[in-house]
Amino acid sequence: MKEVRGPVGFSTEIWIGAPLPRVWQLATKGAWLDQFFTTATSGNLDAPGRVRLSWGDIQEEVEVLSSAWEKKTVFRWVAYQLKYATRVTFALKAKPGMTLFSISESGWKRDAAGVESSLHHAIGWTHFLAQLKAFAQFGVQLRG
């Protein structure tokens, strides 16, 4: 996967009313991701390697670059409607009974296609965070 390391990126975060180990498992283990976000996942996002994420007929391959257990995982994947990869970081911090889940993604070129793609990803990660929170706190699936 080719990264261009462009200057465009974003960060978003949410507090989740669930212990950090539970949130980590839900966000990084393929079997759990398939319960609330993806329809099929070929592996886990908590160790270096390649993993295929599927949403019905749509498939994306990610390359997990690094992971620190229950703290952070970093992967890259090809950006929406582009031919280069962006870098995604999941970071978690705990307070008693709560977990702060942060997502940062960066690497888009500063052009119309890069900005449009980054906005698409920002919307997707917002959906991911809402789905993760609903599932972790209440066992509710928000996907249709």
C-alpha positions in Angstrom: 0.0 0.0 0.0 1.5 3.3 -1.1 1.2 6.2 1.4 1.7 9.7 0.2 1.6 11.2 3.7 -0.3 14.3 2.7 -1.1 17.1 5.2 -4.9 16.5 5.5 -6.3 14.5 8.4 -8.7 14.6 11.3 -9.3 13.2 14.8 -12.5 12.3 16.6 -13.3 10.8 20.0 -16.1 9.6 22.2 -16.5 8.5 25.9 -17.9 5.0 26.2 -19.5 3.8 29.4 -17.7 0.4 29.4 -14.4 -0.8 30.7 -11.4 -0.4 28.5 -10.7 -4.2 28.0 -14.3 -4.7 26.7 -14.0 -1.7 24.3 -10.6 -2.9 23.1 -12.0 -6.3 22.3 -15.0 -4.9 20.5 -12.8 -2.5 18.4 -10.0 -4.9 17.5 -11.2 -8.5 17.4 -12.8 -9.5 14.0 -15.5 -11.6 15.6 -16.7 -8.7 17.6 -16.4 -6.1 14.8 -18.7 -8.4 12.8 -21.3 -8.1 15.5 -21.8 -4.3 15.2 -19.8 -2.8 12.3 -18.5 -5.2 9.5 -20.2 -8.1 8.0 -17.0 -10.2 7.7 -13.5 -9.7 9.0 -10.6 -12.0 8.2 -8.6 -11.3 11.4 -7.9 -9.0 14.2 -6.6 -5.4 14.3 -4.5 -5.9 17.4 -1.3 -7.5 15.8 0.7 -6.6 12.8 -0.5 -8.2 9.5 -3.1 -7.9 6.8 -6.8 -8.0 7.6 -9.8 -7.9 5.2 -12.8 -5.9 6.4 -16.1 -6.5 4.5 -19.5 -4.7 4.4 -21.5 -6.9 2.2 -20.0 -6.6 -1.3 -17.5 -3.9 -0.2 -14.1 -5.1 0.9 -11.2 -3.2 2.2 -7.8 -4.6 3.1 -5.9 -3.0 6.0 -2.3 -3.5 7.0 -1.9 -3.3 10.8 1.5 -1.6 11.4 1.7 -1.7 15.2 -0.3 -2.3 18.3 0.1 -1.8 22.0 -2.3 -4.0 23.9 -5.4 -2.1 25.2 -3.7 1.3 24.3 -3.3 1.8 20.6 -3.4 0.2 17.2 -2.2 1.7 13.9 -3.1 0.6 10.5 -3.2 1.8 6.9 -5.7 1.3 4.1 -6.4 2.7 0.7 -8.5 5.9 1.0 -12.0 6.1 -0.4 -12.0 6.8 -4.2 -8.2 7.3 -4.2 -5.2 5.1 -5.1 -3.1 5.8 -2.0 -3.2 4.8 1.6 -4.0 6.8 4.8 -2.9 6.0 8.3 -5.5 5.3 11.1 -4.8 5.2 14.8 -7.2 3.9 17.5 -6.1 5.2 20.9 -7.8 4.3 24.2 -7.6 5.7 27.7 -9.5 4.5 30.8 -11.3 6.0 33.7 -13.2 3.8 36.2 -16.0 2.3 34.1 -15.4 4.6 31.1 -13.1 4.5 28.1 -12.1 7.4 25.9 -11.8 6.1 22.3 -10.0 8.3 19.8 -9.6 7.8 16.1 -7.1 9.8 14.0 -6.6 9.4 10.3 -4.2 11.3 8.1 -2.3 11.3 4.9 -4.6 12.8 2.3 -3.3 15.2 -0.3 -4.5 18.8 0.0 -6.7 18.8 -3.2 -10.4 18.4 -3.9 -10.2 14.6 -4.1 -8.2 14.3 -0.9 -10.6 16.6 1.1 -13.7 14.8 -0.3 -12.2 11.4 0.6 -11.2 12.6 4.1 -14.8 13.8 4.8 -16.1 10.5 3.7 -13.8 8.7 6.1 -14.7 11.2 8.9 -18.4 10.4 8.5 -17.6 6.6 8.4 -15.6 6.8 11.7 -18.4 8.9 13.3 -20.8 6.0 12.4 -18.2 3.5 13.8 -18.0 5.4 17.1 -21.8 5.6 17.5 -22.1 1.9 16.7 -19.3 0.9 19.1 -20.8 3.0 21.9 -24.3 1.6 21.4 -23.0 -2.0 21.3 -20.5 -1.6 24.2 -22.9 0.1 26.6 -26.3 -1.3 25.6 -25.8 -4.3 23.4 -27.7 -2.5 20.6 -26.8 -2.9 16.9 -27.3 0.4 15.0 -26.5 -0.9 11.5 -29.4 -1.7 9.2 
